[in-house]
Amino acid sequence: MELVLVVTAAGIIGFTLRYLIPGRTWHGLAVMPATGVIIGSLVWVLCLWAGFDRSSVWPWVISLGLTVIGCTVLAIRLPLIRREADEELWATLTSAKQDSPAS
């Protein structure tokens, strides 16, 4: 039951951070919530395997805290990476067009 709550909370965190951090036009609608769900659920399971008790507050703090950190890093880095890749592709396409012989 707790895993369902963690998945839901992590998805909501990812969805919320998508709209709080600028640059959301550079990635899809489901990227941030999906990342939140993946990070939150994996960290929750790892916390349980590490021996934390399900009724303890620490698996919640660790999993949702790392979800916030991971989604924030992704929301900041992804637009930068995407812009660089788009500029590189544009430069490649425009230089190839200029180097081709005229018909």
Buried (B, 14 or more C-beta within 10 A) or exposed (E): EEBEEBBEBBBBBBBBBBEEBEBBEBBEEEBBBBBBBBBBBBBBBBBBEEEBEEEEEEBBEBBBEBBBEBBBEBBEEBBEEBEEEEEEEEEEEEEEEEEEEEE
